[in-house]
Amino acid sequence: MTDRNPPDVGGTYDRIAAEYSKSIELPLRVHFDEPSLLKLAKPLDGKSVLDLACGDGHYTRLVKQAGADEALGIDLSREMVALAEAEERRTPIGCRYQMGNASNLDLGRTFDLVVSVYLLNYARTKAELLDFCDTIRRHLKPGGRFVGLTLNITLDPAHYADGKHYGVWFTGPAQPQEGDPLTVHIANTDGSTASFDNYYLTPETYAQAFAEAGLQGFAWRPLQVSKEGLAAFPPGYWDSALAYPITIGVEARRGA
Ligand SMILES: C[S@@+](CC[C@H](N)C(=O)[O-])C[C@H]1O[C@@H](n2cnc3c(N)ncnc32)[C@H](O)[C@@H]1O
């Protein structure tokens, strides 16, 4: 267990908290990321959920509203946690938040489900990914599940920038190697922008790290568009997101 982290990730999000938070309104996030995460996470009724890298608490609230008994969000960034807490004060639904590092977190308790949305893509090495996986396993009850969304490192690099017309895309080397930065770009509908680095690791490294951390059944899961999303946009609008998704689902579980 270490406290390795890419340089000042928390500080980056302290600076771009408002712009990142705004991106949650983009159709790609509302109609693609959200329903996909919920489909992976359900059934949620009565479950205790730990949301690692919760950001402004958007997904923490989502799982709580979808039936979770308890939802605790953890994030490195003080500003992101402040946004999450402010939303809970505005509209109390019983979510809790605290600052913490998913690399070495030890809450001293376990949950039915651990979720993370855009955390794994911060690992620059297998060792860093193992730290995240170890945190996930230590916080899961026996038989508990992990589900997440992460930057789609299985995508053909020729299609990294295809998400541009949805307002979220990434750039990186034509042939990425272990640990290479992949820069995520966000263009919000109000004209505000943000960019930040995530990191490439091979799909094999992901499978190995999950297995070595004692998590079983590691699998990539495709995302899907909600019925509302299909109805709200012209035919063809989602084709590129479905064919070349910049985000991919992940699933694993702790043995019983
Ligand atoms: C792209 S944002 C995603 C936030 C939220 N999950 C969402 O999808 O709206 C990535 C978040 O990961 C957090 N983060 C990165 N590394 C972390 C770590 N080691 N421990 C906890 N949070 C981390 C950042 O502070 C940031 O809030």
The ligand as an ORCA input file, in Angstrom:
! r2SCAN-3c Opt
* xyz 0 1
  C     -12.989     12.805    -13.716
  S     -13.355     13.137    -12.039
  C     -14.731     12.065    -11.729
  C     -15.575     12.498    -10.573
  C     -16.878     11.717    -10.433
  N     -16.638     10.325    -10.189
  C     -17.715     11.901    -11.681
  O     -17.659     11.053    -12.564
  O     -18.397     12.911    -11.778
  C     -12.047     12.279    -11.258
  C     -12.044     12.442     -9.753
  O     -11.085     11.524     -9.233
  C     -10.533     12.102     -8.080
  N      -9.319     11.335     -7.766
  C      -8.250     11.119     -8.560
  N      -7.369     10.332     -7.939
  C      -7.912     10.020     -6.727
  C      -7.475      9.228     -5.634
  N      -6.286      8.618     -5.632
  N      -8.285      9.123     -4.546
  C      -9.488      9.765     -4.515
  N      -9.943     10.529     -5.526
  C      -9.156     10.657     -6.621
  C     -10.314     13.545     -8.484
  O     -10.112     14.396     -7.388
  C     -11.621     13.807     -9.245
  O     -12.631     14.333     -8.411
*
